[in-house]
Amino acid sequence: MRKFPFIFLIFMLALSLTACGEKGGDALIVAVPTPKDFALENTTFLEGVALAEREIEEMNLPVKLRVQVDDDRGDFSDAVVLAQSYIDDPAVIGVVGHWFSDICLPLSSMYRQGGKLLLVPTVSVSSMTDPPSDYLFRNISNDDQVSHVMCDYARKKGAKRAVVCYEDSDYGFSMSAELERYAETVGMKVVDRVCAPGDFELPDLSRKWTALEYDTVFVVANVEEGASFINELSELGFAGRYVCSDGMDIDSALTVLNANPNEVAIATTFNSESSAPGLRDFMNQFRAEFDQEPDFWGVQGYDSVMLIAEAVRDGDVRTSEQLSAYLSAAETIDSVYGSEHFDERHELVGRTVYMKTIADGEFHFEGG
């Protein structure tokens, strides 16, 4: 059972969804297209958005700003329709989305061509910002940064021979390729790299990997697919270390993993044990509002919306073009994590990637 006041959240979302038909007017709009059911069931992303919306109502802004949450259902066709509606609406100053890489990557070109700023909080595929665009910003650590931390962590723990298993997506392919490349530079041998093996394939692969004397498995996948793979491989006898990407940075990992938790590590940029003042304040505010702990995605929802709101307040921006210029020129940007900024590729700079392990049913953090 979820602990937050569900009726309040649905009410907030209903207000946003109802506002979808109110185009133009004297208000600017931050559009947030997301697969609503997935986000509500697996993350606190929409709670973070709702918290930002509440805070915006109390800000002294030069123009009214409202948050419009739309359900793209994780469906490409629905997402295209929404994207075109945002591009056509001059009131939409920026878009925070879309969740899945296989939707966000192709749609990013649509936003570039349409001159509408897209702020990406969930998709880390490194190639997204190549080439850079005035209308594309990413406020999540990219695959290269995350994969390097994963490799450095594994090597520190004694890994010598690794297998890379990845989900069948742009995210999976991109990060797994960089893992394989970077692992060689730190003295690890990648003995195999496979895409989402099925149950019928895994026993044969397990025997093959055992013959190749592997000691570590890198997992690049969402939490459901990644946990299923880890559980199956553990049942087949693998007792080494699993090093997982941030795609598995979901609290449900605590309950769905059957493997020895002392041998599972997950990449994250959200260290709930951090003493950073902004993060502590956010967590206290989140707990008070929803009576539960935020996850990484809750921070992403909040930070992304507030980033645009603060640009409107501090830079008096009114268009996507002005928002792009403001974010590009800002030497520092305040976030829950502290001071950050965007580089020349509009990639976020200033955030630390941690590895978190599981012990006694809780996450514990290393690195940073």
DONU-480413 format. One line per 2 residues: number of its first residue (from 1); their letters; for each residue z, y, x of C-alpha. Coordinates in nm, 3 decimals. Layout:
<rs>
NUM> a> Z:Y:X  ...
</rs>
This chain:
<rs>
1> mr> 0.000:0.000:0.000  -0.080:0.351:0.127
3> kf> 0.223:0.578:0.151  0.070:0.922:0.100
5> pf> 0.062:1.090:-0.243  -0.268:0.944:-0.352
7> if> -0.296:1.153:-0.666  -0.269:1.474:-0.463
9> li> -0.543:1.366:-0.224  -0.779:1.259:-0.502
11> fm> -0.713:1.592:-0.674  -0.804:1.782:-0.358
13> la> -1.119:1.576:-0.313  -1.213:1.619:-0.677
15> ls> -1.194:1.996:-0.640  -1.426:1.975:-0.340
17> lt> -1.669:1.739:-0.510  -1.672:1.949:-0.827
19> ac> -1.762:2.251:-0.620  -2.081:2.082:-0.500
21> ge> -2.283:2.237:-0.779  -2.165:2.590:-0.706
23> kg> -2.434:2.701:-0.461  -2.433:3.034:-0.286
25> gd> -2.193:3.293:-0.423  -1.960:3.494:-0.203
27> al> -1.803:3.191:-0.029  -1.908:3.015:0.287
29> iv> -1.896:2.635:0.282  -1.793:2.371:0.535
31> av> -1.962:2.051:0.416  -1.800:1.717:0.500
33> pt> -2.025:1.420:0.419  -1.845:1.090:0.471
35> pk> -1.830:0.736:0.328  -1.531:0.812:0.108
37> df> -1.417:0.458:0.029  -1.433:0.353:0.393
39> al> -1.248:0.663:0.510  -0.971:0.628:0.252
41> en> -0.920:0.256:0.309  -0.930:0.256:0.689
43> tt> -0.838:0.600:0.822  -0.652:0.924:0.750
45> fl> -0.968:1.131:0.809  -0.983:1.276:0.457
47> eg> -0.611:1.349:0.459  -0.672:1.555:0.773
49> va> -0.956:1.739:0.598  -0.733:1.805:0.297
51> la> -0.458:1.940:0.524  -0.706:2.178:0.687
53> er> -0.826:2.288:0.343  -0.471:2.371:0.242
55> ei> -0.421:2.571:0.563  -0.748:2.762:0.515
57> ee> -0.624:2.883:0.178  -0.338:3.058:0.360
59> mn> -0.550:3.209:0.640  -0.649:3.574:0.647
61> lp> -1.027:3.525:0.667  -1.287:3.803:0.644
63> vk> -1.478:3.596:0.387  -1.381:3.315:0.151
65> lr> -1.433:2.971:0.304  -1.412:2.646:0.114
67> vq> -1.440:2.282:0.212  -1.686:2.063:0.026
69> vd> -1.632:1.688:0.064  -1.930:1.473:-0.037
71> dd> -1.960:1.096:-0.047  -2.265:0.975:0.148
73> rg> -2.145:0.615:0.090  -2.253:0.521:0.440
75> df> -2.605:0.495:0.299  -2.895:0.650:0.486
77> sd> -3.089:0.757:0.174  -2.786:0.925:0.020
79> av> -2.710:1.095:0.350  -3.064:1.233:0.378
81> vl> -3.042:1.386:0.031  -2.710:1.550:0.117
83> aq> -2.838:1.677:0.451  -3.137:1.842:0.286
85> sy> -2.913:2.006:0.026  -2.699:2.155:0.305
87> id> -3.004:2.280:0.493  -3.135:2.445:0.176
89> dp> -2.804:2.614:0.093  -2.747:2.938:0.291
91> av> -2.376:2.927:0.201  -2.323:2.614:0.413
93> ig> -2.217:2.749:0.752  -2.164:2.409:0.913
95> vv> -2.156:2.036:0.845  -1.882:1.800:0.970
97> gh> -2.028:1.446:0.974  -2.183:1.192:0.933
99> wf> -1.956:0.895:1.006  -2.180:0.612:1.127
101> sd> -2.402:0.637:1.435  -2.703:0.476:1.266
103> ic> -2.700:0.758:1.010  -2.579:1.049:1.221
105> lp> -2.824:1.005:1.509  -3.148:1.029:1.308
107> ls> -3.006:1.299:1.081  -2.906:1.511:1.380
109> sm> -3.277:1.584:1.433  -3.304:1.691:1.071
111> yr> -3.022:1.942:1.115  -3.173:2.072:1.439
113> qg> -3.507:2.134:1.271  -3.341:2.284:0.964
115> gk> -3.127:2.527:1.166  -2.797:2.403:1.022
117> ll> -2.503:2.346:1.255  -2.378:1.986:1.271
119> lv> -2.033:1.923:1.420  -1.995:1.551:1.494
121> pt> -1.635:1.416:1.492  -1.693:1.039:1.487
123> vs> -2.013:0.942:1.674  -1.980:0.911:2.051
125> vs> -2.329:0.785:2.149  -2.406:0.977:2.469
127> sm> -2.778:1.022:2.400  -2.708:1.228:2.089
129> td> -2.690:1.551:2.289  -2.996:1.473:2.502
131> pp> -3.170:1.710:2.483  -2.907:1.968:2.385
133> sd> -2.955:2.166:2.064  -2.823:2.500:1.946
135> yl> -2.729:2.332:1.619  -2.552:2.017:1.742
137> fr> -2.194:2.005:1.873  -1.976:1.702:1.934
139> ni> -1.595:1.715:1.930  -1.524:1.355:2.025
141> sn> -1.533:1.208:2.375  -1.871:1.050:2.444
143> dd> -1.942:0.688:2.531  -1.975:0.752:2.902
145> qv> -1.627:0.902:2.928  -1.465:0.630:2.716
147> sh> -1.641:0.342:2.893  -1.541:0.473:3.235
149> vm> -1.175:0.484:3.133  -1.203:0.130:2.994
151> cd> -1.349:0.003:3.323  -1.096:0.186:3.539
153> ya> -0.814:0.043:3.328  -0.949:-0.311:3.349
155> rk> -0.998:-0.289:3.725  -0.644:-0.154:3.766
157> kg> -0.520:-0.460:3.577  -0.702:-0.690:3.817
159> ak> -1.028:-0.760:3.635  -1.301:-0.906:3.853
161> ra> -1.549:-1.082:3.624  -1.614:-0.950:3.273
163> vv> -1.810:-1.021:2.958  -1.929:-0.736:2.734
165> cy> -1.961:-0.801:2.359  -2.097:-0.523:2.138
167> ed> -2.177:-0.458:1.774  -2.537:-0.428:1.659
169> sd> -2.561:-0.049:1.642  -2.663:0.251:1.852
171> yg> -2.297:0.293:1.941  -2.263:-0.069:2.050
173> fs> -2.578:-0.073:2.259  -2.514:0.264:2.424
175> ms> -2.155:0.207:2.530  -2.207:-0.156:2.636
177> ae> -2.495:-0.053:2.863  -2.280:0.212:3.032
179> le> -1.991:-0.034:3.064  -2.215:-0.278:3.247
181> ry> -2.353:-0.009:3.477  -2.019:0.154:3.560
183> ae> -1.829:-0.173:3.602  -2.046:-0.259:3.902
185> tv> -1.951:0.071:4.070  -1.577:-0.006:4.055
187> gm> -1.607:-0.358:4.186  -1.635:-0.567:3.869
189> kv> -1.905:-0.821:3.799  -2.040:-0.831:3.441
191> vd> -2.134:-1.198:3.400  -2.280:-1.159:3.050
193> rv> -2.352:-0.894:2.787  -2.412:-1.010:2.428
195> ca> -2.465:-0.856:2.087  -2.229:-0.966:1.808
197> pg> -2.239:-1.346:1.851  -2.199:-1.546:1.531
199> df> -1.936:-1.814:1.481  -2.188:-2.087:1.553
201> el> -2.283:-1.929:1.887  -1.935:-1.853:2.016
203> pd> -1.824:-2.205:2.118  -2.128:-2.244:2.345
205> ls> -2.083:-1.894:2.483  -1.715:-1.962:2.547
207> rk> -1.801:-2.267:2.757  -2.065:-2.068:2.942
209> wt> -1.825:-1.781:3.016  -1.555:-2.023:3.130
211> al> -1.801:-2.174:3.376  -1.875:-1.821:3.499
213> ey> -1.500:-1.770:3.554  -1.458:-1.459:3.340
215> dt> -1.117:-1.294:3.318  -1.184:-0.991:3.095
217> vf> -1.378:-0.916:2.777  -1.495:-0.566:2.689
219> vv> -1.530:-0.528:2.311  -1.744:-0.245:2.172
221> an> -1.720:-0.275:1.794  -1.556:-0.157:1.474
223> ve> -1.211:-0.295:1.407  -1.318:-0.561:1.155
225> eg> -1.598:-0.707:1.364  -1.411:-0.666:1.691
227> as> -1.091:-0.830:1.564  -1.286:-1.123:1.421
229> fi> -1.454:-1.181:1.757  -1.127:-1.152:1.950
231> ne> -0.945:-1.390:1.714  -1.222:-1.651:1.732
233> ls> -1.250:-1.636:2.111  -0.873:-1.662:2.150
235> el> -0.869:-1.972:1.931  -1.128:-2.121:2.165
237> gf> -0.883:-2.083:2.451  -0.953:-1.752:2.624
239> ag> -0.622:-1.616:2.754  -0.745:-1.318:2.955
241> ry> -0.749:-0.949:2.872  -0.947:-0.777:2.596
243> vc> -1.036:-0.412:2.660  -1.164:-0.249:2.342
245> sd> -1.356:0.069:2.267  -1.237:0.350:2.042
247> gm> -1.435:0.195:1.757  -1.128:-0.026:1.717
249> di> -0.891:0.271:1.720  -0.771:0.199:1.366
251> ds> -0.409:0.130:1.273  -0.509:-0.193:1.097
253> al> -0.569:-0.341:1.444  -0.193:-0.400:1.450
255> tv> -0.222:-0.650:1.166  -0.569:-0.806:1.197
257> ln> -0.548:-0.917:1.560  -0.416:-1.269:1.609
259> an> -0.456:-1.273:1.986  -0.167:-1.225:2.224
261> pn> -0.106:-0.850:2.173  0.004:-0.810:2.533
263> ev> -0.355:-0.882:2.636  -0.528:-0.630:2.406
265> ai> -0.591:-0.265:2.499  -0.778:-0.008:2.290
267> at> -0.928:0.325:2.402  -0.814:0.640:2.223
269> tf> -0.777:1.014:2.270  -0.488:1.032:2.024
271> ns> -0.158:0.974:2.203  0.110:0.988:1.937
273> es> 0.376:0.979:2.212  0.245:1.305:2.361
275> sa> 0.479:1.603:2.381  0.195:1.856:2.338
277> pg> 0.330:2.127:2.101  0.015:2.147:1.889
279> lr> 0.006:1.774:1.835  0.375:1.755:1.749
281> df> 0.337:2.038:1.498  0.034:1.870:1.341
283> mn> 0.211:1.536:1.310  0.518:1.693:1.152
285> qf> 0.302:1.883:0.903  0.101:1.572:0.824
287> ra> 0.411:1.361:0.764  0.559:1.626:0.537
289> ef> 0.240:1.646:0.330  0.148:1.277:0.305
291> dq> 0.462:1.081:0.394  0.280:0.873:0.655
293> ep> 0.168:0.885:1.017  -0.172:1.034:1.101
295> df> -0.420:0.835:1.306  -0.685:0.960:1.549
297> wg> -0.931:1.013:1.266  -0.685:1.227:1.074
299> vq> -0.671:1.461:1.374  -1.052:1.460:1.388
301> gy> -1.084:1.559:1.023  -0.830:1.837:1.056
303> ds> -0.947:1.971:1.392  -1.316:1.973:1.297
305> vm> -1.269:2.178:0.982  -1.019:2.412:1.146
307> li> -1.256:2.471:1.438  -1.508:2.625:1.200
309> ae> -1.243:2.815:1.004  -1.103:2.973:1.319
311> av> -1.454:3.072:1.430  -1.498:3.251:1.097
313> rd> -1.162:3.424:1.143  -1.186:3.514:1.511
315> gd> -1.562:3.566:1.546  -1.641:3.692:1.193
317> vr> -1.933:3.448:1.186  -2.132:3.410:0.863
319> ts> -2.424:3.181:0.956  -2.489:2.859:1.147
321> eq> -2.671:3.061:1.411  -2.368:3.288:1.463
323> ls> -2.136:2.987:1.462  -2.344:2.819:1.734
325> ay> -2.337:3.134:1.948  -1.961:3.167:1.906
327> ls> -1.882:2.805:1.996  -2.122:2.813:2.291
329> aa> -1.970:3.130:2.438  -1.601:3.051:2.378
331> et> -1.421:2.989:2.706  -1.137:2.812:2.525
333> id> -1.103:2.668:2.178  -0.763:2.585:2.032
335> sv> -0.720:2.233:1.902  -0.435:2.002:1.814
337> yg> -0.459:1.867:2.170  -0.452:2.207:2.342
339> se> -0.724:2.423:2.498  -1.075:2.277:2.502
341> hf> -1.430:2.408:2.524  -1.791:2.297:2.481
343> de> -2.011:2.254:2.788  -2.380:2.343:2.817
345> rh> -2.471:2.023:2.629  -2.223:2.114:2.353
347> el> -2.005:1.820:2.452  -1.629:1.861:2.424
349> vg> -1.446:1.921:2.752  -1.071:1.908:2.805
351> rt> -0.963:1.596:2.618  -0.794:1.293:2.779
353> vy> -0.885:0.933:2.700  -0.594:0.688:2.699
355> mk> -0.563:0.312:2.670  -0.309:0.186:2.421
357> ti> -0.157:-0.160:2.413  0.036:-0.345:2.144
359> ad> 0.399:-0.450:2.182  0.659:-0.530:1.914
361> ge> 0.411:-0.433:1.641  0.356:-0.082:1.782
363> fh> 0.107:0.097:2.006  0.208:0.211:2.354
365> fe> 0.000:0.438:2.574  -0.117:0.430:2.934
367> gg> -0.314:0.684:3.135  -0.373:1.052:3.093
</rs>
